[in-house]
């Protein structure tokens, strides 16, 4: 595996982790605003 391939793979992993954490942060923030449950549950 070349250095460029390793860099791309590492960037891809970081991007996926950042995406998942970003989604979780948005859900947690909306949860605080709406007073629902973070994992499962219904807003209404």
PASEBA-1860 file (N, C-alpha, C; in nm, 3 decimals):
! residues 44
1> XXXXXXXX> 0.086/-0.119/0.000/0.000/0.000/0.000/0.090/0.125/0.000 ~ 0.063/0.213/-0.090/0.146/0.333/-0.098/0.103/0.435/0.008 ~ 0.186/0.535/0.023/0.159/0.640/0.123/0.029/0.714/0.091 ~ 0.005/0.737/-0.039/-0.117/0.808/-0.079/-0.241/0.726/-0.045 ~ -0.234/0.596/-0.067/-0.349/0.510/-0.035/-0.375/0.510/0.115 ~ -0.267/0.506/0.194/-0.284/0.509/0.340/-0.349/0.639/0.384 ~ -0.305/0.750/0.324/-0.364/0.880/0.360/-0.511/0.884/0.326 ~ -0.547/0.835/0.208/-0.688/0.835/0.168/-0.772/0.748/0.260
9> XXXXXXXX> -0.718/0.634/0.300/-0.791/0.543/0.389/-0.812/0.609/0.525 ~ -0.708/0.672/0.578/-0.719/0.740/0.707/-0.820/0.855/0.699 ~ -0.814/0.932/0.590/-0.910/1.041/0.572/-1.053/0.990/0.566 ~ -1.072/0.877/0.498/-1.205/0.818/0.486/-1.258/0.776/0.623 ~ -1.173/0.712/0.702/-1.213/0.668/0.836/-1.250/0.789/0.923 ~ -1.167/0.894/0.917/-1.194/1.015/0.996/-1.325/1.080/0.951 ~ -1.350/1.082/0.820/-1.473/1.142/0.767/-1.596/1.066/0.817 ~ -1.590/0.933/0.818/-1.703/0.852/0.864/-1.729/0.876/1.013
17> XXXXXXXX> -1.622/0.878/1.092/-1.636/0.901/1.237/-1.693/1.040/1.263 ~ -1.644/1.140/1.189/-1.693/1.277/1.207/-1.841/1.287/1.170 ~ -1.881/1.216/1.063/-2.021/1.217/1.020/-2.111/1.158/1.128 ~ -2.070/1.043/1.183/-2.150/0.977/1.286/-2.159/1.064/1.412 ~ -2.046/1.120/1.455/-2.047/1.205/1.575/-2.128/1.332/1.552 ~ -2.122/1.385/1.431/-2.199/1.505/1.398/-2.348/1.479/1.406 ~ -2.389/1.365/1.351/-2.531/1.329/1.357/-2.576/1.311/1.501 ~ -2.491/1.247/1.582/-2.525/1.223/1.722/-2.535/1.356/1.798
25> XXXXXXXX> -2.445/1.450/1.767/-2.448/1.580/1.834/-2.576/1.656/1.798 ~ -2.617/1.648/1.671/-2.741/1.714/1.629/-2.860/1.653/1.701 ~ -2.861/1.518/1.711/-2.972/1.451/1.781/-2.977/1.490/1.928 ~ -2.860/1.499/1.991/-2.856/1.536/2.133/-2.906/1.679/2.152 ~ -2.868/1.769/2.061/-2.911/1.909/2.071/-3.062/1.920/2.051 ~ -3.115/1.851/1.949/-3.260/1.853/1.925/-3.334/1.791/2.043 ~ -3.272/1.688/2.102/-3.332/1.624/2.218/-3.346/1.722/2.334 ~ -3.244/1.803/2.355/-3.251/1.903/2.463/-3.360/2.006/2.434
33> XXXXXXXX> -3.371/2.047/2.307/-3.471/2.148/2.271/-3.612/2.093/2.284 ~ -3.633/1.971/2.236/-3.769/1.917/2.229/-3.808/1.836/2.353 ~ -3.709/1.799/2.435/-3.740/1.726/2.557/-3.781/1.583/2.531 ~ -3.735/1.524/2.421/-3.768/1.385/2.391/-3.662/1.292/2.446 ~ -3.666/1.167/2.402/-3.562/1.073/2.443/-3.460/1.064/2.331 ~ -3.332/1.050/2.366/-3.225/1.054/2.267/-3.226/0.929/2.180 ~ -3.237/0.810/2.241/-3.231/0.687/2.163/-3.369/0.623/2.162 ~ -3.436/0.632/2.050/-3.572/0.579/2.041/-3.670/0.677/2.102
41> XXXX> -3.794/0.635/2.114/-3.894/0.722/2.170/-3.955/0.812/2.065 ~ -4.056/0.886/2.102/-4.127/0.971/2.009/-4.130/1.115/2.058 ~ -4.124/1.210/1.966/-4.128/1.350/2.006/-4.268/1.393/2.045 ~ -4.366/1.333/1.981/-4.505/1.377/2.007/-4.569/1.291/2.114
END
